[in-house]
């Protein structure tokens, strides 16, 4: 369970539902609409079913009747409401009846709505303390309040988006039928759907937004399910920060909608510039503190205090190697890692260090399985391959009991990634227990490479003889040893006749004085002959 707790009063369930707008969630049952919501908790199927009084519990990974244990446990712990996605084709009566019996509110979340966006919206409403604010308050930083104010002034339905067409805020609509297909799909996906964006590009809308400091009008297209809308760019100087869209509903837009929209864009620019600066500064501080914790240079108290983390909860580190090193072009891969880590663990923290990226997972539920963390890491690697075209590889550090032991988890992930870099591990994602032999062998070879005095000079002479005469004696001896003396198997691996292999092994012993009948000499040869020839 990951928890965000606000002030004791919180906001009422009624206010929270008003802040949702349409069409993210529908109230199925509520014993008291004025019950306070003071926090939001994301409950993963791997987590123990637990909540705190006043929580809105988001039941991830379960649908329909399978959410019954979560609902009952949340009610037992005093949660105010539980949000669940319905099972396809299944009626909600069983869940509704269970909610009534337990005395907890039940929200049905639209099947296509994204949990991380619903979580962000709830936390934004809790932080604001109330769902509606004045225009002056909006200037202090509430984009949702600004969107609602703009909707009132223009008589339309408003959304505020960034330059990648991702939703930042939107207004509420009393009648969900007023929203057209583009509006509904954008809110559900938290981003404009590509088929519609393609049409807007084809009509030259985005080109005009980049070049004009004016409102652009888009005619209705009933054949595409699009109503009339206005859009204006949000600018800071020559730089575009985003856009504000106003869709016409069942009544025409206000006579001065253009003027109101221009004013809203200027107010939004003040907020976005300030927010970008604050977010950038906060991100830099967080990454600095995280890097210090990962390498053991600083204790966890500063980072925990900065982010309100519980230092006593279990934690783990995932590590990923950035292909090709830390060039500027790797930002897309870093974004993929950040997004998918946050989707799986709300408190996930990401820091690039050299050619590696580390993901700290603090406040893990006790008893979380290594298989769960390995699955999360694999999802990130798969996503990087799909969206960033990067063959990302990574390692899972062990779960440590608290934040003080985070450097131990990072060190374990590093050991695995070192072995991957040396070509000893072929898997995309691995944890030390899975590949301990490969990791330990690599570390032993590093000791041999760094300490020539512990090597057998006869083996060193054998490698030198091969180098001088372009021979294959050392490789033949190693293949014979790896095959446990099975000449036919070893010869097949070398693509030579068994008699040729027998001759090479005898010749190596004659040249160097090695006694490969000795277990000790065989063991040392199996290690030392694995060193790169440059050693």
N, C-alpha and C positions, 0 to 999 in steps of 0.2 A: 504494500500500500504506500502511495506517495501522497503526502498531505500538505495542504496550504491552509493555514488557519488565519482568519482575519480577526477584527475586533469582536468583542463578545456580542455586540448588538447585531452586527452583520446587516443584511437586508432581508426583506420578507420574500417568501417564495413568490408572491404575487409580483413584486418588483423584478425579481430575477426572470420570471417568465416574460414580463413585458420587455426586458432587455434582449431577449432572444430574437425577437422579430419572427418572421416566417421564412422558411418552413422547416427549421431545424428540429424542433421537438413539439410534441403534443401532450398536454396533460391528460392522463388517464384517470387519476384519482388523487384527491388531496383532502385529508381530514381537516386542514386549516390552512387557507391560503396566506394567512398572516404569520405563519410559523417562520422563525428566523433561519436563514441560511448563513452560516458563519465560515464555512470552508468548503473546499472541493477536494475529493479524493478519487484517484484513479485506481481501480481495483483490477489487477491482472489475474488471469486464471491461476498463475503460479503463486499468487499471494495468499496468505491466510485471510479468510473473510473477517475483516474488522473495520470499524469506522469510529469516528468521534461524534459526540453530540453536536447537532447542527450541520453535519456534512451533507453536501449533495454528492452521492456516490455515483461515479461513472463506471458502469459494469462492462469492462472491456472483454472481448473474446468469448462472451456468452450471449446467446440469443434465446428469446422465448422462455419456455419452461426451464431450460438449463440455468436460468438466472435466479430461480427460486431460492436456492441456498444463500446467494448473495443478498437478495432482498430481505430474507428473514433475519440474517445475521446483522445487516445494517439497521433494521428496525430494533433489534435487541440492543444494539449499541447506542441507540438514540439518534441515528441519522434522520435528517428532515425529509430527504427524498432520495430516490434511486432512479437513475436513467438507464434504460435498456433498449437495445435494438430488437425489433420483433423478428421472430423466425419466419422465413418465407412461407406464406400460405397458412400459417398457424394463427388462430384467433387469440386475442390477448386476454380472454376471460380468466384463465387460470392465474395469470400474474396479477390482474386487477383484483380478483378475489383474495389472493394472498396479501396484497397491499392493504386492502380494507381490513382483513383480519389482524394484520400486524400494526395497523395504524401509522403507515408511512406513505408519503406521496410517491406516485409512480409517474415517470415521464417516458413516453415512447419516442425514441430518437429516429429520425428519418434514416432508412437503410443506407442511403448514399452519403449521409453527413459524416464528416471526418471528426474523430474523437479529439484529436489534438486541437482542432479549431474550436470545438465546443468547450473544451477545457480553457482555452485562452479567453473565450468570450465570458465565461463564468467568472474567471479570475479578474477580468477587466471590470465587470460589474461589481464585484466585491470590493475591488480597490477604489472604485469611484464612490461607493457607498450609497448611490441612488441611481436609478436608470435615466433620469432626465436632468439636464442642466440648462442654464440660460446660455445665450450667445456669448456673454462675457466669460462664463465659466469655461465654455468650449475653447476660448483663446488660451486658457491655462493648461490645455492639454488633452481634453476629452474629444477625440475624433468622432466617437459615437454621438455625443451631444451636438457636435457641429453638423453631422449628417442629419440628425433629427430637425435641428433648427433650419437647415437649408431646405429640407422637405416641406416644412411649414411655409417658408417664404416663397418657394417655387410652385407649391401645390402638386409636387410629383414625388416619386420614390427615388431615394438617393443612395448611391454607393460611392465610397472613396477608395481608390486603388493606387498601388504603387506602379512603377514603370514596367513591371513584369506582369501587370494585370492581375495582381493578387489583391484580394479584398483586405483593406485596413479597417474599414468601419462601414456601417450601412444604417439606414433609417428603418424604423418599424412601419408596418402598414396594417391598418385596421382590417382591410379586406385582402386576404391572400390571393383572391382571384384577379386583383389588379396587376399583379406581377406577371410579366411575360416570361417566355421560356428562358431567355438569356439571363434575366434577373434570378430566376429560381435556380438554374444550374450553376450560376456564378457563386451564389451564397452557399449552396450545398457543397461545392468543390473548393470554395474559398479562392477560386481563380476562374477567370473567364474560360469557357470551353473552346477548344481549338477551332471547331467548325465555324463558330460565330466570329471568333477573332479573325479567322481567315477572310470572312466576308467583309469585316470592317477594314482590313488591310486592302482588300480588292477595291473598296469604295474610296480609298485614299484618306480615311479618317485619321489614322495614326500619323500620316505624313503631314496633314494640316495641323495636328496638335503639336508636332515638333517645330513647325515654322510660324504658327500664328499665335498671338497673344489675345485670342478672342474665343468666343463660344462657337462651337461647331454643332450644327443641327443635323440630325439623321432622320430621314423620313421613315414612316412606318413601312414594314414589309410583312403583311399578314401571312404570305405564303411561307415565311420562315418563322412565324410566331413572334415577330418583333414589333413592338409598338414604337411610337415616336419617342425620341430621346434627345437630350442636349448633353454635351460634354465639353469640359474646359480643362486645359493643362494647369497643373500646379507648378509654379516656377519659383526659383530663387536665382535672380539674374538671368543668365542664359541657360541655366541648368534646369531640366525638367525633373521634378520629384515624384510626380504621379498625376492622377486625373480625378475629377469629380464628374459622375454621371447622374443625370436626372431622367428617369423614365416617366412618361406620361401615363397616368392611370385611367380611371373611368371618366374623369373630367379633364378638360384642357388645362395646360399649364398656366400659371399666373401671367398677367400681362408683362411684368417686369422680371420674369424668371431669368433672363440673360444677365441682367444687372446683379441680381442676388447671387447668381452662380459665380460671377467674377469676384464679388466680395468674399464669398466662401472660399474660393481658391487662394486668395491672398491670406486669409486667416489660417487656412490649412498649411500654407507654406511656412508661416512663422512656427507652427507646431512641429512640422516635419524637420525643419532645419535644426531646431533645438533638440528634438528627439534623436536625430542622427548623431549630433555631437555628444549627447548624454550616453546614448547606447554605445558609441564607439569608445568613449572614455571608460565606461563601466566594463566593456568587453576586454579592453587592454589590461585593466586592473585585475579582472578575474583570471585572465590567462597568465599574468605574471605570478599571482599568488598560487595558481594551480601548478605552474612549472616548478616553483619553489617547493611545493609539497611533494611533487612526483620524484624529484631528485634528493629529497631529504634535507634541503638547505633551510627550509623553514618548517615550523610545526603547523598543525592543522587549524589552530585556534583563529588565526587571522582570516583564512579563507572561510571557515565555518561562521565566524562572526559577520563577514561581509555578505554571505548568502543565507544566513540563518539555518545552517545545517547542524544536525546532531552528530557530534564527533564520536559518540558511543555506538552508532549504528554500523552494521557491516558495510563493507565497500569492496570494489574490485576495479581493476584497470584492464581495458582492452587496448591493444596497440596495433597500429596499421602502418605499413611501409608505403610511402608515397613513391610510385614508380617514377624513376628518372630524377628523383631528388626534389627539393623544395623550391622549384621555380615558380614565378608568379602565376603561370597557367594552371597551377594545381588548385586554385581557389574553388573551382567547381567540384572537385573531389572532396575538398574540405567541407563544402556546403552539404554535399550528399551525406557525408559521415555525420555532420552535426544534426541534420534534419532527422535522419533515421534513428540516431541514438536518442534524440529527444522524444521521438514518437514512441519508443519502447520504454524509456525511463525519463520521467519529467525533469528530474534533477540532474540529468547527465551533463557533464562539463567536458569540453573539447579543447585541447591545446596542441598546436603543432610545435614540435621540437626537432630541428634539423630536418632530416628526411623521413621522420616518423610523426604520426599523429596519435595522441593518447586520449582515450575517453575514460574519464573517471565516473564511476557509477556509485555515488554515495547513497547512504540511507537505504540500502537494499533490505528486503524482507529477510528475516532470519530463516535459514534453511533453504534459501534459493539454490537451485541446483546448478552445477557447472554446465549441464546440458542446455539449460535455459540461456545462460550467458553465451555459450558457443553458438546457439541458434541466433541470438541477436547479432553477434559478430558476422555470422554467415549472411544474414539478411543485408547488412551494411555492405559487405563485399559484393554480393549479387547486385545490389542497387548501383554501386559504383560502376560495375561492368555494363549495366543497362543504360544508365543515364549519363555517366561521365566517360564511358568507353575506356575505363582504366582497369587493368588486371590487379585489383587491390588484394593484398594478402595481409593476414593479421594473426594475432595471438591473444589468448585469454589468460590473464593473470589470475592467481587464485583469490578466492574470497577471503578477505582479512577481517578480523573482528571489529575494527574501528578505523577511523581516519588516521590515527597515529601510524598504523602499519601499511599505509598506502604505498610507500617506497618499496616494500617487499613484493607487493603485487606487481608493481611496474617492473621491478628487476626480473621477475619470473617471465613476464611477457617479453622483455628484452632478450632473455636467454633463448626463447623460442624463435624470435625474429632473427637473431644472429645465426641460428642454425639454418633458417630459411634462406638467408642471404648467402650462406656458404653452399647452398644446394643440397643440404642433407635432408630437407623435408619438402615433400612435393605437395602436400595438402594446402589449400588456400587458407584455412583456418585451423589452428591447433592450440591445444593447451599442454602444459608440461607433462602431465601424467600420460598423455597419448603418445608423446615422442621423447620420453626421457632418455632412452638409449642413444638416439641420434644427437640430442643436446649434450649429453655427458661425453660422448665420443668426440664431438667437436671441441669441447673445452679441454679434454685431455690432449688433443692434437695441438691446441694453442699453447699449452704448457711445454710440449716437446719443441714446438717451433721457437718459443722464446728462451729455451734453456738447452743449448747444444750439448752441454756437459752431461745431460742425462740420456743422450742417444748412444747407440751402439756404433762405434766407428766402422765396423765391418759392413753394416747396412749402408752407412754413408758412402763407403767405398764402392759398394755394389751399384748404387744410384749413379755415382760419378763415372763408373765404367760404362754404364749404359749411355750416359750423356756423351762420352768421348767417342764411343763406337756405334752410336745410333742403335743401341741394342734394346732387347725386351726382356732381359733376365729378371729385373725387379718386378715388373708387371706380371710375369709368369709365376714367380714365387708367390706373389700376393693372391693371384687367382687360385693357385693350388691350395694355399692356406684357407682362403674363403670357402673353397669347396670341400674342406675337411679331408683333404688328401684324395678325393675322388678325381682321378686323372681324366677320365672320359668327360665328366661334367665340366671340369675346368677348361679342358682343351676345346670343348664345343663352344664355351663362352668366348674363347680367344680366337676361334675359327682356325685352329691348327690341329695337326695329327697328335694323338696321345703320346706317341713316341717322341715327337718334337718337344712336348711339354716335359716329359721325363728327362730328356737330355738337358733342357734349360735349368731345371731344378738342380740336377747333379752339377752342372757347370757352375752355377751360382755358389754352391757349397765349396767346390774346389777352389774357386777364385778368392773367396773371402775367409774360408775356414769356419763358416757357420755350421752348426750342428742342428739341423731342423728336426732331428729326433728328440730334441730337448723341448719340453713344454714351455719353459721360460723363454727360450730363444724364439720359439714360434709365436708366443704372445707378443713379445717385443717387436718382432718383424711385422706382425699384422697391424700394429699401431704405427711404427715409424715409416713403413713403406706407403702409408696413406698420406704422408706429408707431401705438399706440392714439391715438384722437382727443384724449384728455386730455393727451397729450404735446404 
